[in-house]
Structures are given as structure tokens and as C-alpha cells.
Amino acid sequence: MRLVIATCQVDYAGRLTAHLPMARRLIMIKADGSVLIHSDGGSYKPLNWMSPPCWLKEESDTDGDGKPATRWIVTNKGGEQLQITIENIEHDSAFELGVDPGLQKDGVEAHLQVLLAEHIETLGAGYELISREYMTAIGPVDILCRDDGGRTVAVEIKRRGEIDGVEQLTRYLELLNRDPLLAPVSGVFAAQLIKPQARTLAEDRGIRCLTLDYDALRGMQSTDFLLF
């Protein structure tokens, strides 16, 4: 992983456009090729990013005042570009982190994921599983599947559904919808219990909520599920 503290301007050009004016930021370049731009706020969410596969090219350039500057151009397979104009680098370091074992879910959540993948039709008639633990630049999506119309659906599974889980799924959806091979991607927030505030936030963002019955999935009780 390469960490760069720099005064930079960031411009994203793709299906949409976005601009970050010149300011001090952290540029994170991961071993998988992903590039993330962070400020000193906003918690864990980057200001902008490019997910792999993508390629970084460095060019010499000038800033708006004609001063020498460096431009990093990050291009993904869809032709979208993240252009980072660097005025000054204050810190540049690289570290080898090795293979990460990944987030370990608790037993119930992990088992719910396996059961839901095995009975993907719980989400609706005609649903088909694409993958469990679908890896992205910001972590694995619990389940990625297709609905009866062939559209991509990302599913986040929790034992107890709270606002932070909705925020996590929202970040995944923002990232997945940048991939032209997957977009448009909708979301399902699935949990044994979903708190009212989380349900309200999810529905406001167009995310469907699914209440899971753990015993029913295990075949111990009725196979009826509550869909909201």
C-alpha cells in the first residue's frame, strides 16, 4: 500500500463528473490497484475513488497558475478517469501488508449468509446467485445476485439491522454502480431484526428490507418470510 499526503485537485470523468478543488489530502493506492482520496474527516468514506481493475499513469503538467505540477491519471476498464493534479507532496511511503484474513462475521450472520445463498429464492421468484463474499475495493459484499429481470442485486446481511449496516450497503452500491458490467445495482438489507430508523433510511435510499427467520431458513419452522 502506498500512502501519499499531497496538495491536490481531483477530477472524475465517467458516467458523471465530480470535482475536488486544490487542498491537502491523503491519496491511498492499494496493491489491488484501487486508488482512494481521503480528507481529514468523513470517517472511513473516501471523497472519491477508482476501483480495480484500473491503471495509474503519471504525467508532468502545470497548475492553473502555470506552476509545475504532476498529474496522475487513473483509468478503469470502462474508460472512466480519475485525474489527480498534484501541486506538492509532503509525504510518500509504501508498505507491504500481506494477505488479509478478512472480516470474521459472528456465527449467526455467517450461517445466515450461507443459508440465504442456498435459498436465494427467498429474495423473490427467479433470483439467481452470482457470488457470496463478492470482493470490492472497500470490502466484501455478502451476496451478489440477479433478480428475475437479470438486474444485479447486492445483499447486506446482519443479525441486527441498524443504521451503520444501511450505510455500509450504500457504500457498496455506490462502488458497484460504477462498474458498467454490473450497473444498475439495487440493494437488499436483510436481518433478523431491523430497527425502525434503519428501515426508514434504507427505504429513503431505495433499498429493500428483508426480515429473515433464522429457524425457517434452517427448515425448522414455516418457510414464510416477512418482506417489507
C-alpha positions as a Markdown table, in Angstrom:
| # | Residue | x | y | z |
|---|---|---|---|---|
| 1 | Met | 0.0 | 0.0 | 0.0 |
| 2 | Arg | 1.3 | 3.5 | -0.9 |
| 3 | Leu | 0.3 | 6.5 | 1.2 |
| 4 | Val | 0.7 | 10.0 | -0.2 |
| 5 | Ile | -0.1 | 13.2 | 1.6 |
| 6 | Ala | -0.3 | 15.9 | -1.0 |
| 7 | Thr | -1.9 | 19.2 | -2.0 |
| 8 | Cys | -4.0 | 18.1 | -4.9 |
| 9 | Gln | -7.0 | 18.7 | -7.1 |
| 10 | Val | -9.2 | 15.7 | -8.2 |
| 11 | Asp | -11.5 | 15.4 | -11.2 |
| 12 | Tyr | -13.6 | 12.4 | -12.0 |
| 13 | Ala | -14.9 | 11.9 | -15.6 |
| 14 | Gly | -17.2 | 9.0 | -16.3 |
| 15 | Arg | -21.0 | 8.5 | -16.3 |
| 16 | Leu | -21.0 | 11.5 | -14.0 |
| 17 | Thr | -18.4 | 14.2 | -13.3 |
| 18 | Ala | -17.1 | 15.4 | -9.9 |
| 19 | His | -14.5 | 18.0 | -8.9 |
| 20 | Leu | -12.4 | 18.4 | -5.7 |
| 21 | Pro | -10.6 | 21.8 | -5.6 |
| 22 | Met | -7.0 | 22.0 | -4.5 |
| 23 | Ala | -6.4 | 21.0 | -0.9 |
| 24 | Arg | -4.3 | 18.8 | 1.3 |
| 25 | Arg | -5.5 | 15.2 | 1.1 |
| 26 | Leu | -4.4 | 11.6 | 1.6 |
| 27 | Ile | -4.1 | 9.5 | -1.6 |
| 28 | Met | -4.2 | 5.8 | -0.9 |
| 29 | Ile | -3.0 | 3.3 | -3.6 |
| 30 | Lys | -3.7 | -0.3 | -2.7 |
| 31 | Ala | -1.9 | -3.4 | -4.0 |
| 32 | Asp | -5.1 | -4.4 | -5.9 |
| 33 | Gly | -4.8 | -1.2 | -8.0 |
| 34 | Ser | -7.6 | 0.8 | -6.3 |
| 35 | Val | -7.0 | 4.5 | -5.7 |
| 36 | Leu | -8.8 | 6.3 | -2.9 |
| 37 | Ile | -8.8 | 10.0 | -2.0 |
| 38 | His | -9.4 | 10.9 | 1.7 |
| 39 | Ser | -9.8 | 14.1 | 3.7 |
| 40 | Asp | -9.2 | 14.5 | 7.4 |
| 41 | Gly | -12.9 | 14.0 | 8.0 |
| 42 | Gly | -15.8 | 11.9 | 6.8 |
| 43 | Ser | -14.8 | 8.8 | 8.8 |
| 44 | Tyr | -13.9 | 5.9 | 6.6 |
| 45 | Lys | -15.6 | 7.1 | 3.4 |
| 46 | Pro | -13.3 | 8.4 | 0.7 |
| 47 | Leu | -14.1 | 11.6 | -1.1 |
| 48 | Asn | -13.6 | 9.8 | -4.4 |
| 49 | Trp | -12.0 | 6.6 | -5.6 |
| 50 | Met | -11.4 | 4.3 | -8.6 |
| 51 | Ser | -11.9 | 0.5 | -8.1 |
| 52 | Pro | -9.8 | -2.2 | -9.8 |
| 53 | Pro | -9.0 | -3.2 | -12.4 |
| 54 | Cys | -7.5 | 0.3 | -13.1 |
| 55 | Trp | -4.2 | 1.7 | -14.3 |
| 56 | Leu | -2.3 | 4.7 | -13.0 |
| 57 | Lys | -0.1 | 6.9 | -15.3 |
| 58 | Glu | 2.0 | 9.8 | -14.1 |
| 59 | Glu | 2.5 | 12.9 | -16.3 |
| 60 | Ser | 4.2 | 16.3 | -15.9 |
| 61 | Asp | 1.8 | 19.2 | -16.1 |
| 62 | Thr | 1.2 | 22.8 | -14.8 |
| 63 | Asp | -1.5 | 24.0 | -12.5 |
| 64 | Gly | -3.9 | 26.9 | -13.1 |
| 65 | Asp | -1.2 | 29.5 | -12.4 |
| 66 | Gly | 1.3 | 27.9 | -14.8 |
| 67 | Lys | 3.4 | 26.4 | -12.0 |
| 68 | Pro | 4.9 | 22.9 | -12.5 |
| 69 | Ala | 2.7 | 20.1 | -11.3 |
| 70 | Thr | 2.3 | 16.3 | -11.5 |
| 71 | Arg | -0.9 | 14.7 | -12.9 |
| 72 | Trp | -1.9 | 11.2 | -12.0 |
| 73 | Ile | -4.4 | 9.7 | -14.4 |
| 74 | Val | -6.2 | 6.6 | -13.2 |
| 75 | Thr | -8.2 | 4.8 | -15.8 |
| 76 | Asn | -10.5 | 1.8 | -15.4 |
| 77 | Lys | -11.6 | -0.8 | -17.9 |
| 78 | Gly | -14.7 | 1.2 | -18.7 |
| 79 | Gly | -12.7 | 4.3 | -19.8 |
| 80 | Glu | -13.6 | 6.3 | -16.7 |
| 81 | Gln | -10.8 | 8.5 | -15.4 |
| 82 | Leu | -9.8 | 9.9 | -12.0 |
| 83 | Gln | -7.4 | 12.8 | -12.7 |
| 84 | Ile | -5.3 | 13.9 | -9.7 |
| 85 | Thr | -3.3 | 17.1 | -10.2 |
| 86 | Ile | -0.6 | 17.3 | -7.5 |
| 87 | Glu | 0.9 | 20.6 | -6.5 |
| 88 | Asn | 3.0 | 19.4 | -3.7 |
| 89 | Ile | 3.9 | 16.1 | -2.0 |
| 90 | Glu | 4.5 | 16.2 | 1.8 |
| 91 | His | 4.8 | 12.5 | 2.4 |
| 92 | Asp | 5.2 | 9.4 | 0.3 |
| 93 | Ser | 5.6 | 5.9 | 1.8 |
| 94 | Ala | 4.8 | 2.3 | 0.8 |
| 95 | Phe | 4.1 | -0.7 | 3.0 |
| 96 | Glu | 3.6 | -4.4 | 2.3 |
| 97 | Leu | 0.6 | -5.5 | 4.3 |
| 98 | Gly | 0.4 | -9.1 | 3.1 |
| 99 | Val | -2.8 | -11.2 | 2.7 |
| 100 | Asp | -5.6 | -10.1 | 4.9 |
| 101 | Pro | -7.7 | -12.9 | 6.5 |
| 102 | Gly | -10.9 | -10.8 | 6.1 |
| 103 | Leu | -13.7 | -9.7 | 8.4 |
| 104 | Gln | -14.9 | -12.6 | 10.6 |
| 105 | Lys | -18.7 | -12.4 | 11.0 |
| 106 | Asp | -20.3 | -13.9 | 14.1 |
| 107 | Gly | -21.7 | -17.4 | 13.8 |
| 108 | Val | -25.3 | -16.4 | 13.2 |
| 109 | Glu | -24.5 | -13.8 | 10.5 |
| 110 | Ala | -22.2 | -16.2 | 8.7 |
| 111 | His | -24.7 | -19.0 | 8.8 |
| 112 | Leu | -27.5 | -16.7 | 7.6 |
| 113 | Gln | -25.3 | -15.8 | 4.6 |
| 114 | Val | -24.8 | -19.5 | 3.8 |
| 115 | Leu | -28.5 | -20.3 | 4.2 |
| 116 | Leu | -29.7 | -17.3 | 2.1 |
| 117 | Ala | -27.3 | -18.2 | -0.6 |
| 118 | Glu | -28.5 | -21.7 | -0.7 |
| 119 | His | -32.2 | -20.5 | -0.8 |
| 120 | Ile | -31.7 | -17.4 | -2.9 |
| 121 | Glu | -35.3 | -17.6 | -4.0 |
| 122 | Thr | -36.1 | -16.2 | -0.5 |
| 123 | Leu | -35.4 | -12.8 | -2.1 |
| 124 | Gly | -38.0 | -13.4 | -4.8 |
| 125 | Ala | -39.0 | -15.8 | -7.5 |
| 126 | Gly | -36.4 | -16.0 | -10.3 |
| 127 | Tyr | -33.4 | -14.8 | -8.3 |
| 128 | Glu | -30.1 | -16.3 | -9.1 |
| 129 | Leu | -26.9 | -16.3 | -7.0 |
| 130 | Ile | -23.8 | -14.7 | -8.6 |
| 131 | Ser | -21.4 | -14.9 | -5.6 |
| 132 | Arg | -21.0 | -14.9 | -1.8 |
| 133 | Glu | -18.4 | -12.6 | -0.4 |
| 134 | Tyr | -18.1 | -10.6 | -3.6 |
| 135 | Met | -14.9 | -8.6 | -3.2 |
| 136 | Thr | -14.8 | -4.9 | -3.8 |
| 137 | Ala | -12.1 | -2.3 | -3.1 |
| 138 | Ile | -13.8 | -1.5 | 0.2 |
| 139 | Gly | -14.7 | -5.0 | 1.4 |
| 140 | Pro | -16.8 | -8.0 | 0.5 |
| 141 | Val | -20.5 | -7.8 | -0.4 |
| 142 | Asp | -22.3 | -10.6 | 1.5 |
| 143 | Ile | -24.3 | -11.8 | -1.5 |
| 144 | Leu | -24.4 | -10.6 | -5.1 |
| 145 | Cys | -27.2 | -12.0 | -7.2 |
| 146 | Arg | -29.6 | -11.3 | -10.2 |
| 147 | Asp | -33.3 | -10.7 | -10.0 |
| 148 | Asp | -35.9 | -12.2 | -12.3 |
| 149 | Gly | -35.1 | -9.4 | -14.8 |
| 150 | Gly | -31.4 | -10.1 | -14.9 |
| 151 | Arg | -30.6 | -7.0 | -12.9 |
| 152 | Thr | -27.8 | -7.1 | -10.3 |
| 153 | Val | -28.7 | -7.0 | -6.6 |
| 154 | Ala | -26.3 | -6.6 | -3.6 |
| 155 | Val | -27.4 | -8.0 | -0.3 |
| 156 | Glu | -26.1 | -7.0 | 3.1 |
| 157 | Ile | -26.8 | -9.4 | 5.9 |
| 158 | Lys | -26.9 | -8.6 | 9.6 |
| 159 | Arg | -28.2 | -10.3 | 12.7 |
| 160 | Arg | -29.5 | -6.9 | 14.0 |
| 161 | Gly | -30.1 | -4.3 | 11.3 |
| 162 | Glu | -29.1 | -0.8 | 12.3 |
| 163 | Ile | -28.2 | 2.4 | 10.5 |
| 164 | Asp | -24.5 | 1.5 | 10.2 |
| 165 | Gly | -25.4 | -1.5 | 8.1 |
| 166 | Val | -27.5 | 0.6 | 5.8 |
| 167 | Glu | -24.6 | 3.0 | 5.4 |
| 168 | Gln | -22.3 | 0.0 | 4.6 |
| 169 | Leu | -24.6 | -1.3 | 1.9 |
| 170 | Thr | -24.9 | 2.3 | 0.5 |
| 171 | Arg | -21.2 | 2.5 | 0.1 |
| 172 | Tyr | -21.1 | -0.9 | -1.7 |
| 173 | Leu | -23.9 | 0.2 | -4.0 |
| 174 | Glu | -22.1 | 3.5 | -4.9 |
| 175 | Leu | -19.0 | 1.5 | -5.8 |
| 176 | Leu | -20.8 | -1.4 | -7.7 |
| 177 | Asn | -22.8 | 1.1 | -9.8 |
| 178 | Arg | -19.5 | 2.4 | -11.2 |
| 179 | Asp | -19.0 | -0.9 | -12.9 |
| 180 | Pro | -20.7 | -0.9 | -16.3 |
| 181 | Leu | -20.8 | -4.7 | -16.3 |
| 182 | Leu | -22.9 | -4.7 | -13.1 |
| 183 | Ala | -24.9 | -1.4 | -13.2 |
| 184 | Pro | -27.6 | -0.7 | -12.4 |
| 185 | Val | -27.2 | -2.4 | -8.9 |
| 186 | Ser | -30.0 | -2.3 | -6.4 |
| 187 | Gly | -29.8 | -3.3 | -2.7 |
| 188 | Val | -31.4 | -5.5 | -0.2 |
| 189 | Phe | -30.8 | -5.1 | 3.6 |
| 190 | Ala | -31.5 | -8.4 | 5.3 |
| 191 | Ala | -31.6 | -9.0 | 9.0 |
| 192 | Gln | -33.3 | -11.0 | 11.7 |
| 193 | Leu | -34.4 | -7.7 | 13.2 |
| 194 | Ile | -34.4 | -4.3 | 11.5 |
| 195 | Lys | -34.6 | -1.2 | 13.7 |
| 196 | Pro | -37.2 | 1.4 | 12.6 |
| 197 | Gln | -34.6 | 4.1 | 12.0 |
| 198 | Ala | -32.6 | 1.8 | 9.8 |
| 199 | Arg | -35.7 | 0.7 | 7.8 |
| 200 | Thr | -36.6 | 4.4 | 7.2 |
| 201 | Leu | -33.1 | 5.3 | 6.0 |
| 202 | Ala | -33.0 | 2.2 | 3.7 |
| 203 | Glu | -36.3 | 2.8 | 2.1 |
| 204 | Asp | -35.4 | 6.5 | 1.6 |
| 205 | Arg | -32.4 | 5.4 | -0.4 |
| 206 | Gly | -34.4 | 2.9 | -2.4 |
| 207 | Ile | -33.0 | -0.2 | -0.5 |
| 208 | Arg | -35.4 | -3.0 | 0.1 |
| 209 | Cys | -35.6 | -4.5 | 3.6 |
| 210 | Leu | -36.0 | -8.2 | 4.2 |
| 211 | Thr | -36.7 | -9.7 | 7.7 |
| 212 | Leu | -35.1 | -13.2 | 8.0 |
| 213 | Asp | -36.4 | -16.0 | 10.1 |
| 214 | Tyr | -33.3 | -18.0 | 11.1 |
| 215 | Asp | -35.2 | -21.1 | 12.1 |
| 216 | Ala | -37.3 | -21.1 | 9.0 |
| 217 | Leu | -34.2 | -20.9 | 6.8 |
| 218 | Arg | -32.9 | -23.9 | 8.6 |
| 219 | Gly | -36.1 | -25.7 | 7.8 |
| 220 | Met | -37.3 | -26.0 | 11.4 |
| 221 | Gln | -40.4 | -23.9 | 11.1 |
| 222 | Ser | -42.7 | -22.4 | 8.4 |
| 223 | Thr | -40.9 | -21.2 | 5.3 |
| 224 | Asp | -43.0 | -18.0 | 5.2 |
| 225 | Phe | -40.8 | -14.8 | 5.2 |
| 226 | Leu | -41.7 | -11.2 | 6.0 |
| 227 | Leu | -41.0 | -8.8 | 3.2 |
| 228 | Phe | -41.3 | -5.1 | 3.7 |
